[in-house]
């Protein structure tokens, strides 16, 4: 099964080798037919601490690195 890849914006880089990435998805509300924006935060592994707040990154699923990290940043 292929690994999922998501695109989002780095919202925090305070921790060592970890970035918090906010991923936004848009969909049409089933009843109101209005476009709704929802976002979710993912903690991703950043080996070299190379990404800063505001960067647009792509993250990919990986085996668990810690209690909360199940994603890793793909180098761009």
N, CA, C and O atoms as CSV, one atom per row, in Angstrom:
chain,resi,resn,atom,element,x,y,z
A,1,UNK,N,N,0.838,-1.182,0.000
A,1,UNK,CA,C,0.000,0.000,0.000
A,1,UNK,C,C,0.885,1.249,0.000
A,1,UNK,O,O,1.817,1.330,0.799
A,2,UNK,N,N,0.617,2.220,-0.872
A,2,UNK,CA,C,1.464,3.417,-0.924
A,2,UNK,C,C,1.295,4.292,0.311
A,2,UNK,O,O,0.253,4.285,0.966
A,3,UNK,N,N,2.346,5.041,0.607
A,3,UNK,CA,C,2.305,5.932,1.753
A,3,UNK,C,C,1.582,7.212,1.372
A,3,UNK,O,O,1.712,7.706,0.252
A,4,UNK,N,N,0.817,7.740,2.320
A,4,UNK,CA,C,0.110,8.993,2.069
A,4,UNK,C,C,1.094,10.159,2.084
A,4,UNK,O,O,2.054,10.168,2.854
A,5,UNK,N,N,0.843,11.130,1.231
A,5,UNK,CA,C,1.644,12.346,1.190
A,5,UNK,C,C,0.688,13.527,1.315
A,5,UNK,O,O,-0.299,13.618,0.585
A,6,UNK,N,N,0.989,14.431,2.247
A,6,UNK,CA,C,0.179,15.616,2.472
A,6,UNK,C,C,1.043,16.859,2.324
A,6,UNK,O,O,2.262,16.801,2.487
A,7,UNK,N,N,0.404,17.986,2.013
A,7,UNK,CA,C,1.121,19.250,1.885
A,7,UNK,C,C,0.538,20.231,2.886
A,7,UNK,O,O,-0.680,20.335,3.035
A,8,UNK,N,N,1.428,20.958,3.577
A,8,UNK,CA,C,0.963,21.918,4.563
A,8,UNK,C,C,2.014,22.955,4.875
A,8,UNK,O,O,3.050,23.038,4.214
A,9,UNK,N,N,1.728,23.750,5.904
A,9,UNK,CA,C,2.599,24.845,6.306
A,9,UNK,C,C,3.158,24.580,7.686
A,9,UNK,O,O,2.427,24.152,8.579
A,10,UNK,N,N,4.449,24.829,7.876
A,10,UNK,CA,C,5.084,24.642,9.179
A,10,UNK,C,C,4.582,25.731,10.119
A,10,UNK,O,O,4.677,26.919,9.810
A,11,UNK,N,N,4.040,25.317,11.285
A,11,UNK,CA,C,3.533,26.278,12.263
A,11,UNK,C,C,4.429,26.367,13.490
A,11,UNK,O,O,4.335,27.327,14.254
A,12,UNK,N,N,5.303,25.370,13.690
A,12,UNK,CA,C,6.209,25.405,14.836
A,12,UNK,C,C,7.454,24.590,14.523
A,12,UNK,O,O,7.377,23.526,13.908
A,13,UNK,N,N,8.614,25.107,14.959
A,13,UNK,CA,C,9.866,24.366,14.814
A,13,UNK,C,C,10.658,24.417,16.116
A,13,UNK,O,O,11.888,24.356,16.102
A,14,UNK,N,N,9.953,24.530,17.242
A,14,UNK,CA,C,10.594,24.733,18.541
A,14,UNK,C,C,11.321,23.490,19.053
A,14,UNK,O,O,12.302,23.612,19.787
A,15,UNK,N,N,10.866,22.322,18.687
A,15,UNK,CA,C,11.464,21.088,19.193
A,15,UNK,C,C,12.581,20.591,18.279
A,15,UNK,O,O,12.588,20.875,17.081
A,16,UNK,N,N,13.511,19.855,18.848
A,16,UNK,CA,C,14.636,19.325,18.083
A,16,UNK,C,C,14.151,18.232,17.131
A,16,UNK,O,O,13.450,17.311,17.549
A,17,UNK,N,N,14.516,18.330,15.872
A,17,UNK,CA,C,14.209,17.357,14.820
A,17,UNK,C,C,12.710,17.133,14.627
A,17,UNK,O,O,12.298,16.083,14.135
A,18,UNK,N,N,11.899,18.110,15.011
A,18,UNK,CA,C,10.450,17.981,14.863
A,18,UNK,C,C,9.863,19.301,14.378
A,18,UNK,O,O,10.248,20.373,14.846
A,19,UNK,N,N,8.937,19.214,13.447
A,19,UNK,CA,C,8.167,20.389,13.046
A,19,UNK,C,C,6.686,20.045,13.148
A,19,UNK,O,O,6.289,18.895,12.961
A,20,UNK,N,N,5.884,21.047,13.444
A,20,UNK,CA,C,4.442,20.882,13.450
A,20,UNK,C,C,3.922,21.456,12.146
A,20,UNK,O,O,4.187,22.612,11.814
A,21,UNK,N,N,3.175,20.635,11.404
A,21,UNK,CA,C,2.692,21.029,10.083
A,21,UNK,C,C,1.165,21.089,10.117
A,21,UNK,O,O,0.507,20.130,10.520
A,22,UNK,N,N,0.610,22.223,9.692
A,22,UNK,CA,C,-0.833,22.388,9.616
A,22,UNK,C,C,-1.274,22.096,8.184
A,22,UNK,O,O,-0.846,22.761,7.241
A,23,UNK,N,N,-2.139,21.089,8.039
A,23,UNK,CA,C,-2.630,20.683,6.723
A,23,UNK,C,C,-4.097,21.073,6.620
A,23,UNK,O,O,-4.917,20.685,7.452
A,24,UNK,N,N,-4.417,21.854,5.579
A,24,UNK,CA,C,-5.784,22.318,5.389
A,24,UNK,C,C,-6.448,21.527,4.276
A,24,UNK,O,O,-5.844,21.275,3.234
A,25,UNK,N,N,-7.697,21.138,4.505
A,25,UNK,CA,C,-8.453,20.473,3.449
A,25,UNK,C,C,-9.749,21.247,3.227
A,25,UNK,O,O,-10.313,21.828,4.154
A,26,UNK,N,N,-10.201,21.241,1.993
A,26,UNK,CA,C,-11.429,21.944,1.628
A,26,UNK,C,C,-12.414,20.943,1.051
A,26,UNK,O,O,-12.048,20.049,0.288
A,27,UNK,N,N,-13.676,21.113,1.433
A,27,UNK,CA,C,-14.713,20.246,0.909
A,27,UNK,C,C,-16.037,20.999,0.918
A,27,UNK,O,O,-16.187,22.004,1.614
A,28,UNK,N,N,-16.972,20.515,0.156
A,28,UNK,CA,C,-18.277,21.137,0.075
A,28,UNK,C,C,-19.195,20.520,1.132
A,28,UNK,O,O,-19.298,19.298,1.236
A,29,UNK,N,N,-19.856,21.368,1.907
A,29,UNK,CA,C,-20.773,20.889,2.935
A,29,UNK,C,C,-21.917,20.131,2.264
A,29,UNK,O,O,-22.484,20.616,1.284
A,30,UNK,N,N,-22.266,18.940,2.780
A,30,UNK,CA,C,-23.258,18.113,2.081
A,30,UNK,C,C,-24.648,18.746,1.979
A,30,UNK,O,O,-25.352,18.518,0.996
A,31,UNK,N,N,-25.053,19.532,2.970
A,31,UNK,CA,C,-26.396,20.115,2.943
A,31,UNK,C,C,-26.381,21.564,2.443
A,31,UNK,O,O,-27.200,21.941,1.604
A,32,UNK,N,N,-25.473,22.355,2.944
A,32,UNK,CA,C,-25.454,23.781,2.623
A,32,UNK,C,C,-24.729,24.099,1.322
A,32,UNK,O,O,-24.867,25.205,0.798
A,33,UNK,N,N,-23.954,23.146,0.787
A,33,UNK,CA,C,-23.204,23.326,-0.448
A,33,UNK,C,C,-22.216,24.492,-0.374
A,33,UNK,O,O,-21.874,25.095,-1.391
A,34,UNK,N,N,-21.765,24.797,0.838
A,34,UNK,CA,C,-20.784,25.854,1.038
A,34,UNK,C,C,-19.413,25.209,1.183
A,34,UNK,O,O,-19.299,24.126,1.757
A,35,UNK,N,N,-18.373,25.856,0.671
A,35,UNK,CA,C,-17.027,25.331,0.815
A,35,UNK,C,C,-16.551,25.538,2.247
A,35,UNK,O,O,-16.558,26.656,2.762
A,36,UNK,N,N,-16.137,24.446,2.878
A,36,UNK,CA,C,-15.703,24.475,4.270
A,36,UNK,C,C,-14.210,24.184,4.310
A,36,UNK,O,O,-13.726,23.305,3.596
A,37,UNK,N,N,-13.464,24.934,5.159
A,37,UNK,CA,C,-12.030,24.700,5.347
A,37,UNK,C,C,-11.808,24.111,6.727
A,37,UNK,O,O,-12.243,24.676,7.730
A,38,UNK,N,N,-11.131,22.975,6.774
A,38,UNK,CA,C,-10.755,22.361,8.044
A,38,UNK,C,C,-9.258,22.130,8.035
A,38,UNK,O,O,-8.678,21.805,6.999
A,39,UNK,N,N,-8.634,22.298,9.190
A,39,UNK,CA,C,-7.201,22.055,9.257
A,39,UNK,C,C,-6.894,21.092,10.390
A,39,UNK,O,O,-7.639,20.986,11.365
A,40,UNK,N,N,-5.786,20.398,10.237
A,40,UNK,CA,C,-5.337,19.442,11.234
A,40,UNK,C,C,-3.820,19.560,11.335
A,40,UNK,O,O,-3.136,19.792,10.338
A,41,UNK,N,N,-3.303,19.399,12.554
A,41,UNK,CA,C,-1.863,19.516,12.769
A,41,UNK,C,C,-1.228,18.138,12.860
A,41,UNK,O,O,-1.772,17.234,13.493
A,42,UNK,N,N,-0.085,17.987,12.230
A,42,UNK,CA,C,0.685,16.755,12.278
A,42,UNK,C,C,2.091,17.096,12.764
A,42,UNK,O,O,2.638,18.140,12.408
A,43,UNK,N,N,2.672,16.218,13.576
A,43,UNK,CA,C,4.055,16.380,14.004
A,43,UNK,C,C,4.909,15.506,13.096
A,43,UNK,O,O,4.664,14.307,12.963
A,44,UNK,N,N,5.910,16.113,12.475
A,44,UNK,CA,C,6.718,15.414,11.480
A,44,UNK,C,C,8.192,15.486,11.841
A,44,UNK,O,O,8.658,16.456,12.439
A,45,UNK,N,N,8.919,14.433,11.463
A,45,UNK,CA,C,10.352,14.335,11.736
A,45,UNK,C,C,11.119,15.162,10.711
A,45,UNK,O,O,10.922,15.014,9.505
A,46,UNK,N,N,12.000,16.039,11.206
A,46,UNK,CA,C,12.850,16.885,10.364
A,46,UNK,C,C,14.290,16.652,10.810
A,46,UNK,O,O,14.763,17.280,11.758
A,47,UNK,N,N,14.975,15.760,10.130
A,47,UNK,CA,C,16.296,15.272,10.556
A,47,UNK,C,C,17.301,16.389,10.804
A,47,UNK,O,O,18.010,16.365,11.810
A,48,UNK,N,N,17.377,17.377,9.896
A,48,UNK,CA,C,18.430,18.393,9.968
A,48,UNK,C,C,17.952,19.740,10.494
A,48,UNK,O,O,18.689,20.722,10.406
A,49,UNK,N,N,16.744,19.815,11.035
A,49,UNK,CA,C,16.168,21.086,11.499
A,49,UNK,C,C,16.256,22.157,10.409
A,49,UNK,O,O,16.605,23.305,10.685
A,50,UNK,N,N,15.935,21.772,9.168
A,50,UNK,CA,C,16.130,22.675,8.039
A,50,UNK,C,C,14.900,23.507,7.696
A,50,UNK,O,O,15.006,24.442,6.902
A,51,UNK,N,N,13.744,23.203,8.264
A,51,UNK,CA,C,12.524,23.926,7.916
A,51,UNK,C,C,12.126,24.880,9.028
A,51,UNK,O,O,12.231,24.549,10.209
A,52,UNK,N,N,11.669,26.062,8.647
A,52,UNK,CA,C,11.302,27.116,9.591
A,52,UNK,C,C,9.816,27.428,9.481
A,52,UNK,O,O,9.148,26.982,8.548
A,53,UNK,N,N,9.301,28.196,10.435
A,53,UNK,CA,C,7.887,28.568,10.460
A,53,UNK,C,C,7.534,29.314,9.175
A,53,UNK,O,O,8.246,30.226,8.754
A,54,UNK,N,N,6.421,28.909,8.558
A,54,UNK,CA,C,5.961,29.554,7.328
A,54,UNK,C,C,6.327,28.801,6.069
A,54,UNK,O,O,5.767,29.082,5.010
A,55,UNK,N,N,7.249,27.849,6.145
A,55,UNK,CA,C,7.638,27.072,4.966
A,55,UNK,C,C,6.504,26.129,4.556
A,55,UNK,O,O,5.804,25.576,5.404
A,56,UNK,N,N,6.340,25.959,3.255
A,56,UNK,CA,C,5.397,24.975,2.732
A,56,UNK,C,C,6.167,23.674,2.509
A,56,UNK,O,O,7.173,23.652,1.799
A,57,UNK,N,N,5.682,22.589,3.123
A,57,UNK,CA,C,6.392,21.313,3.049
A,57,UNK,C,C,5.431,20.195,2.678
A,57,UNK,O,O,4.211,20.330,2.776
A,58,UNK,N,N,6.027,19.082,2.247
A,58,UNK,CA,C,5.268,17.860,2.000
A,58,UNK,C,C,5.705,16.839,3.042
A,58,UNK,O,O,6.897,16.681,3.304
A,59,UNK,N,N,4.733,16.145,3.635
A,59,UNK,CA,C,5.043,15.131,4.646
A,59,UNK,C,C,4.525,13.787,4.176
A,59,UNK,O,O,3.549,13.703,3.431
A,60,UNK,N,N,5.202,12.730,4.629
A,60,UNK,CA,C,4.881,11.373,4.202
A,60,UNK,C,C,4.792,10.478,5.429
A,60,UNK,O,O,5.528,10.659,6.399
A,61,UNK,N,N,3.888,9.516,5.375
A,61,UNK,CA,C,3.746,8.558,6.468
A,61,UNK,C,C,5.037,7.773,6.664
A,61,UNK,O,O,5.772,7.520,5.709
A,62,UNK,N,N,5.306,7.391,7.916
A,62,UNK,CA,C,6.469,6.569,8.219
A,62,UNK,C,C,6.165,5.751,9.475
A,62,UNK,O,O,5.171,6.019,10.150
A,63,UNK,N,N,6.985,4.776,9.798
A,63,UNK,CA,C,6.796,4.051,11.055
A,63,UNK,C,C,6.948,5.014,12.230
A,63,UNK,O,O,7.634,6.028,12.098
A,64,UNK,N,N,6.330,4.726,13.371
A,64,UNK,CA,C,6.379,5.649,14.504
A,64,UNK,C,C,7.807,5.989,14.928
A,64,UNK,O,O,8.625,5.098,15.154
A,65,UNK,N,N,8.097,7.290,15.033
A,65,UNK,CA,C,9.400,7.762,15.495
A,65,UNK,C,C,9.363,8.047,16.992
A,65,UNK,O,O,10.384,7.946,17.673
A,66,UNK,N,N,8.182,8.404,17.504
A,66,UNK,CA,C,8.010,8.692,18.923
A,66,UNK,C,C,6.527,8.519,19.241
A,66,UNK,O,O,5.768,7.987,18.431
A,67,UNK,N,N,6.127,8.967,20.411
A,67,UNK,CA,C,4.735,8.827,20.824
A,67,UNK,C,C,3.787,9.573,19.879
A,67,UNK,O,O,2.683,9.101,19.607
A,68,UNK,N,N,4.213,10.723,19.385
A,68,UNK,CA,C,3.324,11.552,18.563
A,68,UNK,C,C,3.740,11.661,17.100
A,68,UNK,O,O,2.943,12.117,16.280
A,69,UNK,N,N,4.957,11.258,16.743
A,69,UNK,CA,C,5.430,11.429,15.362
A,69,UNK,C,C,5.250,10.180,14.530
A,69,UNK,O,O,5.845,9.139,14.807
A,70,UNK,N,N,4.409,10.298,13.491
A,70,UNK,CA,C,4.213,9.213,12.519
A,70,UNK,C,C,4.387,9.713,11.090
A,70,UNK,O,O,3.995,9.034,10.141
A,71,UNK,N,N,4.977,10.901,10.933
A,71,UNK,CA,C,5.190,11.513,9.630
A,71,UNK,C,C,6.621,12.003,9.540
A,71,UNK,O,O,7.260,12.271,10.557
A,72,UNK,N,N,7.127,12.119,8.306
A,72,UNK,CA,C,8.449,12.683,8.083
A,72,UNK,C,C,8.376,13.670,6.926
A,72,UNK,O,O,7.593,13.498,5.992
A,73,UNK,N,N,9.212,14.714,7.006
A,73,UNK,CA,C,9.244,15.727,5.973
A,73,UNK,C,C,10.011,15.203,4.777
A,73,UNK,O,O,11.094,14.637,4.924
A,74,UNK,N,N,9.444,15.393,3.582
A,74,UNK,CA,C,10.121,15.011,2.351
A,74,UNK,C,C,10.973,16.208,1.921
A,74,UNK,O,O,10.464,17.326,1.832
A,75,UNK,N,N,12.245,15.989,1.657
A,75,UNK,CA,C,13.130,17.063,1.245
A,75,UNK,C,C,12.666,17.652,-0.083
A,75,UNK,O,O,12.394,16.911,-1.027
A,76,UNK,N,N,12.575,18.969,-0.161
A,76,UNK,CA,C,12.150,19.639,-1.387
A,76,UNK,C,C,13.224,20.529,-1.914
A,76,UNK,O,O,13.039,21.176,-2.946
